[in-house]
Amino acid sequence: MPKIVNKDDKTASLINQLSGLGITHQQICDIVKISKPTLYKYYNDELQEGKAQANAKIAQNLFKIATGSGREAVTACIFWLKTQAHWKETNVIEVNDNTEENDKFKSLINDIRNIKLSKEDSDKPTH
C-alpha cells in the first residue's frame, strides 16, 4: 500500500530552500525522509521554484557586478557573455593548401637539376 504523504508548509519551504541551494534531489529526499517519486509527486513545484529563485538572485547579483567597475566586473562580464550571450573562446587554425607552391618548388628544383646536368654534359670533352 502506498505511503500517504501529508504535504505541509514547513517541508515545502525546506525543499524550496534546499533546491535553491543546489542540494541534489537524492540528498533532499534523505533530509526530509521521502523517496524520489514522492518528492516529484508532491513537491515538484517547490523543486522548480527554489531553483528558479536562486538562479534569479544569482543572475541579479552577477549582473550588478558585471555592470560595475574593476577586475571583478570584467570577470563577471566574460562569464555572463559566455553563458548568456553564447560567446566562446576559439582557437583559429588556418589550413592552407600549399599544393601549388609545392609544385612550383619541385619544378624549380628540377629546373636547377637539369641546368646543372646540362652544364656538366657541356663541360665534358667530346673526343
KABELZI-V214127 format. One record per residue. N is the residue number from 1. OMEGA is omega in whole degrees, -180 to 180 (999 if undefined). Layout:
n:N omega:OMEGA
n:N omega:OMEGA
This chain:
n:1 omega:-179
n:2 omega:179
n:3 omega:178
n:4 omega:-178
n:5 omega:174
n:6 omega:-179
n:7 omega:179
n:8 omega:-176
n:9 omega:-178
n:10 omega:179
n:11 omega:179
n:12 omega:179
n:13 omega:178
n:14 omega:180
n:15 omega:176
n:16 omega:-179
n:17 omega:-179
n:18 omega:178
n:19 omega:179
n:20 omega:179
n:21 omega:178
n:22 omega:177
n:23 omega:-178
n:24 omega:-180
n:25 omega:179
n:26 omega:179
n:27 omega:177
n:28 omega:178
n:29 omega:179
n:30 omega:-178
n:31 omega:-176
n:32 omega:174
n:33 omega:173
n:34 omega:179
n:35 omega:177
n:36 omega:178
n:37 omega:178
n:38 omega:177
n:39 omega:-177
n:40 omega:-178
n:41 omega:-172
n:42 omega:-172
n:43 omega:-179
n:44 omega:179
n:45 omega:179
n:46 omega:177
n:47 omega:-178
n:48 omega:-177
n:49 omega:-180
n:50 omega:179
n:51 omega:-179
n:52 omega:179
n:53 omega:179
n:54 omega:179
n:55 omega:-180
n:56 omega:-180
n:57 omega:179
n:58 omega:178
n:59 omega:179
n:60 omega:180
n:61 omega:178
n:62 omega:178
n:63 omega:179
n:64 omega:179
n:65 omega:-176
n:66 omega:-180
n:67 omega:176
n:68 omega:179
n:69 omega:179
n:70 omega:-176
n:71 omega:-180
n:72 omega:-180
n:73 omega:180
n:74 omega:180
n:75 omega:180
n:76 omega:178
n:77 omega:-180
n:78 omega:180
n:79 omega:-179
n:80 omega:-177
n:81 omega:178
n:82 omega:-175
n:83 omega:-175
n:84 omega:-179
n:85 omega:177
n:86 omega:173
n:87 omega:176
n:88 omega:175
n:89 omega:180
n:90 omega:172
n:91 omega:-179
n:92 omega:177
n:93 omega:179
n:94 omega:176
n:95 omega:-179
n:96 omega:174
n:97 omega:-177
n:98 omega:-177
n:99 omega:-178
n:100 omega:179
n:101 omega:178
n:102 omega:178
n:103 omega:178
n:104 omega:179
n:105 omega:178
n:106 omega:179
n:107 omega:178
n:108 omega:178
n:109 omega:179
n:110 omega:178
n:111 omega:179
n:112 omega:179
n:113 omega:-179
n:114 omega:178
n:115 omega:-180
n:116 omega:179
n:117 omega:-179
n:118 omega:177
n:119 omega:178
n:120 omega:179
n:121 omega:-179
n:122 omega:179
n:123 omega:180
n:124 omega:175
n:125 omega:-176
n:126 omega:-178
n:127 omega:999
